Amino acid sequence: MTENGSAANEHAGRVREMFSNIATRYDLLNHLLSANVDKRWRQIVANKVREKISSSKSARVLDVACGTGDLSRTLFETTGARVVGTDFCRPMLAIAAGKISSQIPLIEGDALRLPFRSGSFDAVTIAFGLRNLSSVEDGLTELCRVLKPGGWVAVLECSKPSNIILRGLYGVYFRGVLPLIGGVISGSLSAYAYLPASVQNFPDQQRLALLMKQAGYDQVEYQNLTGGIAALHIGRRRS
Ligand SMILES: C[S@@+](CC[C@H](N)C(=O)[O-])C[C@H]1O[C@@H](n2cnc3c(N)ncnc32)[C@H](O)[C@@H]1O
């Protein structure tokens, strides 16, 4: 195995273990720490996907790094499409299986080596997953591979608030308050210390849009959510 390959495997192992440790508290903390705004963000993603695939019942949508399944469920209810969820962390998938429709298949798989044939899906989503991958570029390329030509990707991620005051206030909350509350409630201080670090290292809105274009998407655009605390990027696989 190459040095890069073993570093990527180590990274994946650490991330999987971290989500395994917090799986049972993940939903509670998500909703608590975001004051439930995360639900609205996922609904915006699902609405956008519906708009792009014209809510066809035969359309296939893949939710990558689906975790406990909230976006998979929202996509299923909003688009009427056939939705599949995939994640490489079994305890997160177990929570998803206990709460979402059995009509949504959940498949264990790595986002960097998805267990699906090329050109299988009309839309692919990834919410708060991309920044956890060992390579954002490789992740975007792999999502592109499983899309049909002309299919749409939607990336929901934490991002950089555009307003300087909001950025300052959010920085204090995100780096100071959130790791403390998250760490205490989840019992894993390291998991919630990792969260701000992973966001800090993640490309900002413009840079992510550029990486998407380089990975094989056109019609790339983004919208800031809640002042840029999060952003939704979409792009179309080039035909
Ligand atoms: C912050 S959670 C997001 C879960 C869900 N999408 C949501 O909106 O709540 C990140 C998820 O990404 C998954 N993940 C991280 N790296 C992954 C990889 N390489 N392959 C598959 N899943 C991965 C984790 O297991 C975890 O469930």
The ligand as a Gaussian input file, in Angstrom:
#p B3LYP/6-31G(d) Opt

LIG

0 1
 C      -21.632000      14.381000      10.326000
 S      -22.276000      12.829000       9.852000
 C      -23.527000      13.263000       8.682000
 C      -24.641000      12.257000       8.632000
 C      -25.843000      12.665000       7.801000
 N      -25.528000      12.855000       6.417000
 C      -26.513000      13.885000       8.354000
 O      -26.854000      14.786000       7.572000
 O      -26.747000      13.943000       9.554000
 C      -20.988000      12.242000       8.809000
 C      -21.195000      10.817000       8.324000
 O      -20.217000      10.557000       7.317000
 C      -19.845000       9.213000       7.420000
 N      -18.572000       9.046000       6.728000
 C      -17.416000       9.686000       6.974000
 N      -16.473000       9.266000       6.132000
 C      -17.059000       8.346000       5.320000
 C      -16.595000       7.550000       4.246000
 N      -15.338000       7.595000       3.826000
 N      -17.463000       6.725000       3.647000
 C      -18.747000       6.637000       4.073000
 N      -19.234000       7.350000       5.093000
 C      -18.404000       8.200000       5.707000
 C      -19.782000       8.965000       8.916000
 O      -19.829000       7.596000       9.231000
 C      -21.001000       9.743000       9.389000
 O      -22.130000       8.914000       9.448000

